[in-house]
Amino acid sequence: MGFFDDLSSKAKKASDNYEKRQKIAEWNYRAKEYIQSGNEDYENAYVDLQIACGEVEGKIRDFVQYKQKVLSEINSELKKVDAEHQDLQLSLQIAFPSWEASGVTVQSWEKLTEFDRIIDTWVAPSVSDFFTDATSDYYEAKANMNRAKTYRDIMRTKKQELKDARYAVKEIPGFMNDEKSKIEALMSKFRKALSMVKSSSDTEQIDSLKKISELIAESLTTQFLDNNYHVTSQYKTIHDRMGDLNGSLAQLDWLKGY
């Protein structure tokens, strides 16, 4: 009886070992799948964001240069008024930004051209922190699979961050086009006001010139994008103020139609 009990015990042990090896193989396979899935999701989203940044980078540069050109026109025109009316000195009352100051906005396209540097702040976890090649230990293999699943879930979160950033990047050109329309409308009013300034008594026109000039100058020294490629709340405030100023100036009798 003891002989057969021993055989039965050995058979059961062999069966248990076989099942454990099967489980170890299954868990290792699933762990590698989790790792591969997490990496692929992240890498695809990374490339998509990189492409989007490349497409928008030049447009931001053009946008900043456009505003610098507008501000250059404003400065030049105000100096002409100053030359004719020495008592006004309008150009001296506007804080025109230097190239270094306007570089706060210039950095926005640098965020796109220096893509890898920005993305480095979104460090993905190391695979080795989650996954070891457990080939024999039953409990370690199971834990290993669970850690790999956690890694995949973290990478999916990172993937979503990249997708959100890509969406934000895709929104930038439309935002800039809208602002360019606001600036064109403001400059139309600026030129009309400029033509009507004859003396220091033209206070409404002078005030309009200053408000338009100061707001466009401020837009060049306000940070445009944050590290997640969203337009900053500070810049959105400037953007909204341009619309508000257009609306309030349009109510003036001498600016109706501009």
C-alpha positions in Angstrom: 0.0 0.0 0.0 2.8 2.4 0.9 4.5 1.7 -2.5 1.4 2.8 -4.4 0.8 5.8 -2.1 4.4 6.9 -2.9 3.8 6.6 -6.7 0.5 8.5 -6.3 2.3 11.3 -4.4 5.0 11.5 -7.0 2.5 11.6 -9.8 0.6 14.4 -8.1 3.8 16.3 -7.5 4.8 16.0 -11.1 1.3 17.1 -12.2 1.5 20.1 -9.9 5.0 21.0 -11.2 3.8 20.7 -14.8 0.8 23.0 -14.0 3.0 25.5 -12.3 5.4 25.5 -15.3 2.5 26.1 -17.5 1.3 28.9 -15.4 4.8 30.4 -15.2 5.0 30.3 -19.0 1.5 31.8 -19.4 2.2 34.6 -17.0 5.5 35.4 -18.5 3.9 35.5 -22.0 1.2 37.8 -20.7 3.7 40.0 -19.0 5.6 40.5 -22.2 2.4 41.3 -24.0 1.5 43.9 -21.5 5.0 45.5 -21.8 4.8 45.4 -25.6 1.3 46.9 -25.7 2.3 49.7 -23.3 5.4 50.5 -25.3 3.6 50.5 -28.7 0.8 52.7 -27.4 3.2 55.3 -26.0 5.6 55.2 -29.0 2.7 55.7 -31.5 1.3 58.6 -29.6 4.8 60.1 -29.2 5.4 60.0 -33.0 1.9 61.5 -33.7 2.7 64.5 -31.3 6.2 64.9 -32.9 4.6 65.2 -36.4 2.0 67.6 -35.1 4.7 69.8 -33.6 6.6 69.8 -36.8 3.6 70.9 -38.8 2.8 73.8 -36.4 6.3 75.0 -35.5 6.7 77.2 -38.6 3.2 78.7 -38.2 4.0 79.9 -34.7 7.3 81.5 -35.9 5.4 83.3 -38.7 2.8 84.4 -36.2 5.3 85.9 -33.9 7.1 87.6 -36.7 3.8 89.0 -38.0 3.1 90.6 -34.6 6.6 92.0 -34.5 6.0 93.5 -37.9 2.8 95.0 -36.7 4.4 96.5 -33.7 7.2 97.9 -35.8 4.6 99.7 -37.9 2.9 101.1 -34.8 6.2 102.4 -33.4 7.1 104.0 -36.8 3.7 105.6 -37.1 3.7 107.0 -33.6 7.2 108.5 -34.1 5.8 110.3 -37.2 3.0 111.8 -35.1 5.6 112.8 -32.5 7.6 114.5 -35.2 4.6 116.6 -36.2 3.3 117.2 -32.6 6.2 117.6 -30.2 3.9 117.9 -27.2 2.4 114.3 -27.7 5.5 112.0 -27.5 3.2 109.0 -28.0 6.0 106.6 -29.0 7.7 107.2 -25.6 4.5 106.3 -23.7 4.4 102.7 -25.1 6.6 100.0 -23.7 7.8 98.5 -26.9 9.4 95.1 -26.2 13.0 94.3 -27.1 13.8 91.2 -29.1 14.8 89.6 -25.8 11.5 90.4 -24.2 9.5 89.3 -27.2 11.6 86.1 -26.9 9.1 85.0 -24.2 6.7 84.3 -27.0 9.4 83.2 -29.4 10.1 80.4 -27.0 6.7 79.0 -28.0 8.1 77.7 -31.3 11.2 76.5 -29.5 8.9 74.2 -27.5 8.0 72.6 -30.8 11.5 72.4 -32.3 13.0 71.2 -29.1 10.3 68.5 -28.8 12.5 65.8 -27.2 13.6 68.2 -24.5 10.0 69.0 -23.5 8.9 65.3 -23.7 11.8 64.4 -21.4 9.9 66.0 -18.6 7.2 63.3 -19.1 9.5 60.5 -18.2 8.0 57.1 -18.8 8.7 54.4 -16.2 11.6 51.9 -16.8 10.5 48.5 -17.8 13.0 47.0 -15.5 11.2 48.6 -12.5 8.2 46.4 -13.4 9.4 43.3 -15.2 12.0 40.7 -14.7 12.3 37.5 -16.7 10.9 35.1 -14.1 11.3 31.6 -15.5 11.1 29.3 -12.6 9.5 30.9 -9.5 5.8 30.5 -9.6 4.9 33.4 -7.2 7.4 35.7 -8.8 6.1 35.0 -12.2 2.5 35.9 -11.1 3.7 39.1 -9.4 5.8 39.9 -12.5 2.7 39.7 -14.7 0.8 42.0 -12.4 3.7 44.5 -12.4 3.8 44.4 -16.2 0.1 45.1 -16.3 0.6 48.1 -14.0 3.3 49.3 -16.4 1.0 49.0 -19.4 -1.7 51.0 -17.5 0.8 53.7 -16.7 2.0 53.8 -20.3 -1.7 54.2 -21.4 -2.0 57.2 -19.1 1.2 58.6 -20.7 -0.3 57.9 -24.1 -3.4 59.9 -23.2 -1.2 62.8 -22.1 0.5 62.7 -25.4 -2.8 62.6 -27.3 -4.1 65.5 -25.2 -1.0 67.5 -26.1 -1.4 66.6 -29.8 -4.9 67.8 -29.7 -3.7 71.1 -28.1 -1.1 71.5 -30.8 -3.7 71.0 -33.5 -5.8 73.8 -32.0 -3.0 76.3 -32.1 -3.3 77.4 -35.8 -7.0 78.1 -35.5 -6.3 80.2 -32.3 -3.6 82.2 -34.1 -5.8 82.8 -37.1 -8.6 84.1 -34.9 -6.1 86.4 -33.2 -4.7 87.6 -36.4 -8.2 88.7 -37.4 -8.5 90.6 -34.1 -5.2 92.3 -34.7 -6.2 93.3 -38.3 -9.4 94.8 -37.0 -7.5 96.7 -34.3 -4.9 98.0 -36.8 -7.7 99.2 -39.1 -9.0 101.3 -36.1 -5.4 102.3 -35.3 -4.9 103.7 -38.7 -8.2 105.6 -38.6 -7.4 107.1 -35.2 -3.9 108.0 -36.4 -5.3 110.0 -39.4 -7.5 112.0 -37.0 -4.8 113.1 -34.5 -4.2 116.8 -35.1 -3.4 118.0 -31.5 -3.4 116.9 -27.9 -7.1 117.8 -27.7 -7.9 114.7 -29.8 -8.0 112.6 -26.6 -10.3 109.8 -27.8 -8.1 109.1 -30.8 -4.9 109.3 -28.7 -6.3 107.0 -26.0 -7.3 104.5 -28.7 -3.8 104.5 -30.2 -2.3 103.9 -26.8 -4.7 101.1 -25.9 -4.2 99.2 -29.2 -0.4 99.7 -29.1 0.0 98.5 -25.5 -2.2 95.4 -25.9 -0.3 94.2 -29.0 3.0 94.9 -27.3 1.8 93.0 -24.2 0.9 90.0 -26.4 4.5 89.7 -27.4 5.8 89.5 -23.9 3.2 87.0 -22.5 4.0 83.3 -22.5 2.1 81.7 -25.3 2.4 77.9 -24.6 2.9 75.9 -21.5 4.9 72.6 -21.3 1.8 70.6 -22.3 1.4 72.7 -25.5 -1.8 74.5 -24.3 -2.2 78.2 -24.7 -1.6 79.7 -21.3 -4.4 81.3 -19.3 -2.4 84.5 -19.3 -2.3 84.6 -23.0 -5.9 83.7 -23.4 -6.7 86.7 -21.3 -4.7 88.9 -23.8 -6.5 87.2 -26.7 -10.0 87.9 -25.1 -9.0 91.5 -24.4 -8.3 92.1 -28.0 -11.8 91.1 -28.9 -13.2 93.2 -26.1 -11.2 96.2 -27.2 -12.4 95.8 -30.8 -15.9 95.8 -29.5 -15.6 98.8 -27.3 -13.8 100.9 -29.9 -16.4 100.0 -32.5 -19.0 101.9 -30.4 -17.2 105.2 -30.9 -19.0 107.3 -33.5 -15.8 108.1 -35.4 -14.7 104.5 -35.5 -18.0 102.9 -36.7 -17.3 100.7 -39.7 -13.7 100.0 -38.7 
